[in-house]
Structure formats: structure tokens, C-alpha cells
Amino acid sequence: MQKTIVLPENSKLSPEIIEQFDNLISFSPPEALRKSLLKVYLQFIISEHDALPIEFDNIACDFYMLIEFLNRAEEEMR
């Protein structure tokens, strides 16, 4: 069944982006993506432990937001 998605007028998402995201989660479910991101993120922290980059707070916030999004996507797909 075809689903209709109504986006706000000021949304930066396009039908192409939504289609690409659908392809991504069809290839790798949100749980797998989240686990991979966490693994890469933790490896980064371990390798940079002595001197974290100045923008580390921004990096951490970006990862947090993406991981939370993947958690919500996973819940919605159940």
C-alpha cells in the first residue's frame, strides 16, 4: 500500500531524500546502523583520548541526535 507523507512547507526533505533513506534502512536496519555508528564513535574516542578535537562537543551532539533518530526509526518500524 502506498503511503502519503505530508511535509511542512519549509522542510529540507525531498521525495528523493525520503526514497534514499528508505533504501538505506531497507539495506541496513536502523538498529544495525546505530550499532555501527556507536562502534565508530567509540573507536574515535579511544583513538583520540589524549587530545580530543576542539569541536568534540559538536561531534558528540551530532552523533547523539543521529543515534536517537535511529532509535525512533527502529521503534516506528516495529
C-alpha positions in Angstrom: 0.0 0.0 0.0 1.3 3.4 -1.0 1.8 5.8 2.0 1.4 9.5 1.7 3.8 11.7 3.6 3.0 15.4 4.2 6.0 17.5 4.9 6.0 21.0 6.3 6.4 23.7 3.6 9.8 24.6 4.9 11.1 21.0 5.1 14.5 20.4 3.6 13.5 16.8 2.8 12.6 16.0 -0.8 10.9 12.9 -2.1 14.3 11.8 -3.4 15.9 12.1 0.1 13.0 10.1 1.6 13.4 7.4 -1.1 17.1 7.2 -0.4 16.5 6.9 3.4 14.0 4.2 2.7 16.6 2.4 0.6 19.2 2.8 3.4 17.0 1.3 6.1 16.0 -1.5 3.7 19.7 -2.3 3.2 20.7 -1.8 6.9 18.0 -1.6 9.5 18.2 1.3 12.0 19.5 -1.0 14.8 22.5 -2.1 12.6 23.2 1.5 11.6 23.1 2.6 15.2 25.4 -0.1 16.4 27.9 0.7 13.6 27.8 4.4 14.4 28.4 3.7 18.1 31.3 1.4 17.3 32.9 4.0 15.0 32.2 6.8 17.5 33.7 4.9 20.5 36.7 3.9 18.4 37.2 7.6 17.6 37.1 8.5 21.3 39.5 5.7 22.2 42.0 6.8 19.4 41.7 10.5 20.3 41.6 10.1 24.0 44.8 12.1 24.7 43.6 15.1 22.8 40.0 15.3 21.7 39.3 17.8 18.9 38.1 21.3 19.8 34.8 20.6 18.1 34.2 17.4 20.1 31.1 18.7 21.7 29.5 19.3 18.3 30.6 15.9 17.1 29.1 14.3 20.2 25.9 16.2 19.8 25.6 15.2 16.1 26.1 11.5 17.0 23.6 11.7 19.8 20.9 13.2 17.6 21.6 10.7 14.8 21.5 7.7 17.2 18.3 9.0 18.8 16.8 9.3 15.4 17.7 5.8 14.5 16.2 4.6 17.8 12.9 6.3 17.0 13.0 4.9 13.4 13.6 1.4 14.8 10.6 1.8 17.2 8.4 3.0 14.4 9.3 0.1 12.2 8.2 -2.5 14.7 
